[in-house]
Amino acid sequence: MATSGTDNSANLEKLNANLARIETLTQRLVAAFANKQPERADLQAPDPSIYLKAATAYWTEMVNNPSKILEHQVGYWGKTLKHFVEAQEALRDGPLAAPDDNTPHDRRFSNPLWKTHPYFNYVKQQYMLSAQAIEKAIASLDTMDPREKRRLEYFGKQIIDMMAPTNFLGTNPDALMKAVETEGESLVRGLENLVRDIEANDGELLVTLADRDAFKVGGNIATTPGAVVFRNRMFELIQYAPTTEKVHTTPIVIFPPWINKFYILDLKPENSLIKWIVDQGYTLFVVSWVNPDASYADVGMDDYVSEGYLEAIAKVKEICGVKTVNAVGYCIAGTTLALTLALLNKRKDRSIKSATFFTTLTDFSDRGEVGVFLEDDFVDGIEAEVADKGILRSYFMTKTFSYLRSNDLIYAPAIRSYMMGEAPPAFDLLYWNGDGTNLPGRMAIEYLRGLCQQDRFASDKFPICGEDVSINAVKVPLCAVACETDHIAAWKSSLRGVARMGARDKTFILSESGHIAGIVNPPAKRKYGHYTSEGPLADPDAWKAAAEHHDGSWWPRWESWLRRRSGKKIAARSLPDSPLAPAPGTYVVAKPDV
């Protein structure tokens, strides 16, 4: 009895302590929410008219083809009733067990209780029946404009994913079991994590994906030796130290996207593309873009080309004493590299010997999955936001790209952090993903309106640095690498852009995996393969059907292509004696005022 009393006293003491922590955390939570600034409604969701149009299309279908709609409804009712009866029969006639479950595999429901426990199984099956009914109803809206229907499918899927039973404590067996096992401690820790995230983002809810204390840029990531050899208001130019006695004559300059930071290409030695290129015997320069504040409001695409690309190329030529460089552009930096190439062609400037494009869109006639955010309702909101703030804050970019993979980048991390009370993992890729950058206001609108929406570079002419340029003026030898499951730069759209370029010498490589993993794919891991084809680039499906699959990374294949365009070997070029800063430089770690 004494032992039991002692245990009860200890449990009561723990309970009171947790209640006190919850009270303190609740006060902090209220205070954190008080810092939240009002957000523009047009940056939070699509224009409500899309749902009105969907309702109109649905009732049009009802009037014109009532049997079709009734078949959907009766089918859904029948499946729901049948499921209820089966669950009741399983409970009445046998042990406490769920009925047969033939629902498709879904990793959100990996806990065995989703299959074996009557309550959780009933909730799961009913959710999946409802999800299928909603998707089928949207798919049946034949009178809706195809582009609007595509958006409705996407945002409908977002609502379905948001309402998954795994996202709620009362219907998540993992979270409930963890709470029981820890006597509620996991829920208190989850509340601590929630408060931390809201405080860190000034009242906004943005889930922390990785342990922010586990990594230091220049400490245990972005560690390839190098030096900042030039700096202006737009970028720092990093030259990397050679690791071979001889290097190819023609240097390489990489232009990473300024939507994110360059060190995705240099996370750690074993998966660093930067280190790998240097180890193959090349003089490598990488542009590290500034993270802009409101003072950059009037910086546009012209400035990125003139003060970014052209100045970096000129500086690399000067440092190396050469007339030409090989250039690489990743994502939006690849799009802008194409603009630069068309501009140089018009000026009869032959500074770029060859160009490589990583996951690059230049033809925006089909914008792929990300296109749901590129219609006027969102872009109008962005235009109003940058007119007010001068920049598009990284918060909006991070949130937008996260919703393209909401289960992986929003709901699953939120469940682990807020319901399970787990600390964010020490994962370098997710750390980089959360280390976003702002975009200058003028540049963001020029890109979204002129390139994404109006498709002027591919369909007409795009103005850059006082010239009107078009895609067919890209004439240097080029290699383009796209990724099979890329949700940001769809590979078929990437191929269509390459097909429209004026170069005679074109190589297209399709890597397995997505926008990041398909590019950061070191040969040693042998993780993702790639496809190549000698066939014409006119039709993506025909190209893929004729393509040959190769195991392993595309990096060696690209290096073989690059080697033939890089000149003879010369003595390795050393770094300057008095650099501006060691790599990875100062811009990559700067925190601008916003």
N, C-alpha and C positions, 0 to 999 in steps of 0.2 A: 504493500500500500504506500509505503514511504517513497519507493522508487517511482510509482505512478504519479504521486503528488508532485515529486520533483520534476518529472517529465511535463506534467500539465503546466506547472509554473514556468518552465523554460519555454514551452510553446506559447503561453500567454504573453510572456515577455517579448518573444520574437514577433508575435502578431501586433502587439502595441508598437514595437519599433517600426514595423512595416507600415502601419497606419500613419505613424508620424512622418515617415519618409514620403508616403503618398500625399499627405497634406502639404508638405513643403514643395514637392514636385508640382502639385496642382497649382499652387501659388505662382511658381516659376512659369508654368505653362500659360496661365492667364496673362502674366506680365509679358511673356514672349509674343503671344497673339496680339497684344496691344500695340506692338511695334509694326504689325503688318500694315503695309501701305495698300490703299485700294488699287485693284488691278483692273485693267481694261477687259471688259467682258469679251471683246472680240479677239482676245489672245488666249481665252480659256476654252473656247468651244466653237464649233462651226456656227454660221448664221442659222438661227432657228427655222428659217424658211426651208431648209433642207428636209426637216421633219414634216412640215406642212405639205411640201411637194410629195413626200413619200405617202402621206395620208391620202392626198388627192389621187395619186396613182393607184393606191390600194382600193379606194372606193370606185375608181374607174374600172378596175378589174372586176370588182364585185358586180357592177352594173352590166358590163359587157360579157363577162364570163362567170356568172355566179357559181356554176358547178365546180369550177376550179378552186375558188376561195373556200367554198363549203367543204370540198374534199380535204383541203389543208386543215381546216378547223376540226372537222369530224375525226380526221386521222390523228391529230394531236390529242383531242379529248379521249379517243379510244385507247391510245397508248398510255395516257395518264391513268385512266380508269383501270386498265388491265394491270398496270404496274402496282396500283393500290391494292387490287384484289390479290395479286400474287404475294405481296408483302403480308397481307392479312392472313392468307392461307398458310404461309410459312410459319407464322407465329402461332396459329391455332393448332395446326396438326403435328408440329414437331418441336424440336428444341429451339432455343432462342438463336435463330440463325436467319441470315438474309436469303431471299430467293435467288434463283440463278441470275447471274450478271454477265451479259454478253456485250456490255458497252466497250467501246474501243479504248486502248491504252492511252492514258493521259498522266504524265509524270507528276502533275499536281496532286493526284490521288494515289500516290505510291504506298501510303500507310495501309497495311493489310486490313485495318478496320473498315476502310471504305468498301471492301468486298464482303467482309464477314459479319459486321455488326449491323443489325436490322435498321437502326436509326440512321447511322451514317450512310449506309448503302442506299436507303430510301432517298435521303437528301441528295446524294450524288446523282442517282439515276434520274430523279425528277429535274435536277438542274440541267443534265445533258439532254433530256427530252425537250425541255423548254428552249435551250440554246439551239437545238436542231430546228425547232419549229420557227424560231425567229429568223434564222439564216435562210430557211426555205421560203418564208414569207417575203423576205427582201429579194431573194433570187427570182421570185415569180412576178416582180413588178416590171412587166415587159414594156409598159408605156412611159417609163421614166427615162430621162436623158442618160445615156450610158456613163458620162463622166460624173454626173450627180449620183447615179446609182452606185458607182464604184466608191464614192465618198461615203454613201449611206452604209454600204457593206463594211467599210473600215470602221466607221464610228459605231455602227451596230455591234461589231465585234468587240470594240472597246467597252461598251456597256455590258455585254455578256461576260467578258473577262473580269470586269470590276465586281460583278455580282456573284462570282464563284464562291461556293460555301467555304473554301479554304481561306478566304479573306476575312472571315468573321470568327471571333473567338468561340462562340457557342456552337459552331459547326466545323471546327477544326480539331480533329482528334490529337494531332501532334502537339498543338498548343495547350489543349486541356490536360493531356497526360503530363506535359512538362510542368504545368502549374501545380498539379497534384504532387508530382515527385519532389518538387522544390518547395512545397508548402507555400505557394504563391510568390516565392522570391523571383521567379522568371517574369511574372507580370510587373513587379516593381522595377526590375532591371529594364524591362521593355518600356515602361513609362519614362525611366531615366533617359533611355536612348531617344525616345520621341521628343522629350523636352530639349535634349542636346541639339537635335537636328533643327528644331524650330528656332531655337535661340541663335544657332549658327547662321541661319538664313533670314534673319530679321522678320520672323513671323511667318515665313513661307515654309511649306512642308516639302523638303527634298531629301529623300532617303540617302544616308551615307552608305556608299557601296563598299568602301575599303577603309581599313585602318589608316587614318591620316598620319599617325605617328610612326608607322612601320617603314616609311620611305622618305628619302631626302634626295631631291634632284641634285645630282652632282656628288652625292654621297654613296648610295647603294643602287641608284638607277641613273641613267644618262652619264656613264662613267668613261666612255671611250676618250682617250687622251686627245686633246686638241686645244685650240686657242682662238679667241675672237680677234680677227685681223682687220675688221672694219665695222663701223657702226654709223648709222644715220637715224633719223627719227622713225623710220619704218622697220628696220631690221638690224640684227647683228649677223655678221658673216663669220661662220666658224670654219676654220681649216683644221683637218684632223691629221695627227702625227702619223707618218708612214710606219709600216711594220715590215716592209720588204726593202731590200737594197735597191731595187729598180722599180720604176713605175711607168705606166703608159704616158706618152707625151700629152695627150688630150685630157684635161681634168674634167671632173664631173661636178656639177652643182645641183643640189636637190632643193626644190621649192616645196616645202610641206604646206598643208592647208593652214590658214590662219584662223580657222574656226576652232582648231585644237592646237596643242603644242607639239613641237617637232620630236620630242623624245619618245614618241610611240615607236620610232625607228631605232631607239637605243635604250630599251628598258633594262636589259641586263646582257652581259657578254654573250651568253649562249643563244639569245634570239635577236641580237642587234644586227639589223641590216647595215647600219653605218659601219660597225666593226668589220663585218663580213666583206663589204666592198673594199675597205682599206686593205684587208688581208689578201685580197686578190691582186693587189698591185696597182691601185689607182690613187691619184691625188684627189681627195674628196673635200668639197665645201658644202656646207648646209646652211640654209637661211633660217634664222630664228626670228620670227616676226614679233613686233612689239604687241603687247596686250593693251589696246587703246582705252583711253578715258574720254570724257566728253570734249576735251580739246581737239580730238580727232574727228569731230562731227562732220566736217566738210571734206574729209579725205574720201576720194572716190576710186573707181577702177583705174582711172588715168594715173593716180598717184602710186597705186600698187605696181603698175607696169613701169612707169618712168623712174620712180625713186626706189622701187623694189627690184624687179626683174632686170631692167636695163642697167641699173647701177651695179647690181651684184655681178652680172655677166662681165661688165667692163672691169670691175675690180679683180675678178678671177683671172681674166686675160692679162691684166697688168702684173699681178703677183707671179703668175706662171710664165710670163713672157711668151704667150701663144696668141694665135689669131682666132681660134675657135674653141668652144667648150661643148661638152655633152650635157644636156639639161634633162632633169627629171621633175615632173609635176604630179602631185598627189591630190586627188579629189578636186576641190575648188581651185587649188593651185595648178592642177593640170588644165582645167578650163582656161585659166588666165595665161598659162604657158602657151596654149593654142592661140589666144588673142595676140600674145607677144610675137609668136612665130609669123602670124599673118601680117602684123605690123612691120616686122623686120623684112619680110619678103617685099612689101610695098616700098620700103626704103632701100631695097637692094643691099641689105646688110646681111652678111653671111657668118655672123658670129656664132651661131648655133649649128654644130655639125650634125647632131642627131638629137632626137627627143624621145623620151619615154614617158608614158602616161600611166599612172596607177589609178584605177577606179575613177575614171574621168568621164564626165558628161559634157558633150559639146552640142549634141542634137537633143533639144528638150521637147520635141514633138510628143514624146511619151515619157513622162517624168517618173513613171514607176510608182512604187508605194509611197514615197515621200511626197508625191504630187498632191495628196489629200490636204497638205498644209500650204499649198502654193496657189490656192484660189484667192479671189479678191477679199473674201471675208477676213482671212488671216493676214494677208499682205496689207490690206487697209489698216488693220490694227497695228501691224509692225510700223507702217509709215507714220501713224499718229504717235506711237511710242518713241521712235527715234527723233521725231520733230520736237518732242518734249524733253527727252533725256540726252539727245546727241549721239547715243550709242544704242545698239541692241545688246542688252546685258546677257552674259553667258548663261544666266539662269534660264532664260527662255529657250536657248539653243539646247541646253542639257535636257530640259523637260520634253521638248519636242522629239529629240532623237530617242529618249527613253520610251516614249509612248509608241514608237515604231516596234519596240520589243517589250511591251509593258509587263508581261508575265515574268520575264527574266530580269528586267531592270527596275521595276517598280514593285509589283506585288510580292514576288518571292523574297526580295531583300527586306521589304517591310514586314512580312510575316516573321522572318528570322530575327529581325531587330526588335520589333515592337510587341509581338506576341510570344516569341520564344525567349526574348531577353538576351539574345546572343550578341557578342561583339562583332563588328564588321571584320571580314577576313583580311589578312595581309596579302592582298592580291595586287600585283603591280599594274596589270592592265586596267582593273577597275579604279585604282588610284588615279591613273592618267585620265580615265574617262570622266572623273569628277573634277579634274583640274582644267576647267574650261577657260575660254577667252571671250572678250567682248568683240563686237563688230562695229566699225565706224558707220554712223547713220547713213551718209550719202552712199557709201559703197554697198551697203546691204540693200538699199532700194534699187540702185542701178543693176545689181546682180539679179534680184528677184523679179523686177519688172522687165528689164531689157533682155536678159538671158533666159531665165526660167519661164516667165509667162509669155513673152512675145517671141522667144526663140529667134532673135534677130541675127545672131551669128551664123546659124545654120540655114535659116529661111530667107534672109535678106542681107543686111549689113549692120554691123555693130560699131558705134563710134568709139575710138580709143586714141588718145593722144593726138587729136587733130586729124585723124584719118578714119575713113570708113572701111572696115575689114570684114571679110567673109571666110567661111570655113575652107573653101577650096584653095585659099592662099597658103594653107599649111602644106609645105612642099618638101621639107627636109625628111630624110629617112627616119622612120618612127617605129617604135614598139609600144603596144598598148596591152596592159594587163588588167583584166576585169575579173570579178569574183562571182561565182555561180549563184550564191544565195545573198548577194549584196542587197540590203533593204534601203540604201541611200542612193547608190548609183547603179541602177539595174544594168546587168551586163549586156542585155540586148540593145538598150539605148546607147550604151557605150560603143558597141560594135557599129551601130548605125552612124554614129558620129565619125568614127574612124573611116568608114566606107566613103563618107562624103569629103574627106580631106583630099587635097590635091597631090599628095606624095605618091611617087611611083613605088617606093620601097616601104612596104607596110608589113608588120608582123603583129598578129593578134594572139594573145595567150589568155585562156580562160582558166583561172585557178578555182579549185574547189574551196568551199567555205565562204565567209562573208567579208565585209568591208575592211575589217582589221585583220582577222585571223588568216584570210586568204593572202594578204600581203606580208604580214609578219609570220612567215612560214619557213623557218630555217631548214636547210637540207638535212642536218644531223637528226632531226626529230622524225623525218619521214612520215609526217602526219597527214598532209593533204596533197593530193595529186593535182594534175593540170591537163588541159586539152590544147592541142594545136591542130591546125589544118592548113593545107595549101590551097584550099578551095576559095572561091570568091566570097567577099564580105557582104554582099548585097542583102542576103537574107539570114538572120541569126539562126533560125531553126534549121535551115539547110546546112549552114556552116557547122553547127553542133552535130548534126546527123553524120556528117562526113569526117568529123574530127577524130583524132587518135588520142586515147587516154594514156597518160604517163604517170607512173608512180612517183611520189616525192615532190619536192619543191621545184618551182619554176626558176628560182634564183640562178642555178648554174646555166640553164638554157638562155636566160637573159644576158648573163655575163659573157657567154659565147658570142651572142649577137653584138654586144657592146664592144668586145675585144677587137672585132674586125673594123670598128669605127673609132678606135682610140689611138692609133699610131704606134710607132716603135717604142721600145723600152729605153728609158734614160735613168740617170741616177736619181734616187728618191729626193723629193723636195723637202727640206726641213722647215720647221715652224720659225717665225720671226723671233729675234732675241727679246724684243720688248712688245709683247702682245698687249691688247687692251684689257684682256681678262682671260683666265683659263676657261676651257669648255666646261660646262655647257653655257657659259655666259651669264649675263645679268637680266636680259629681257625675259627669259623663260621663268624666272622666279619672282619677278616684280609683281606687286599687287597694286593695280591702279585704283585710284579713288573713283567711285561710281555713285 
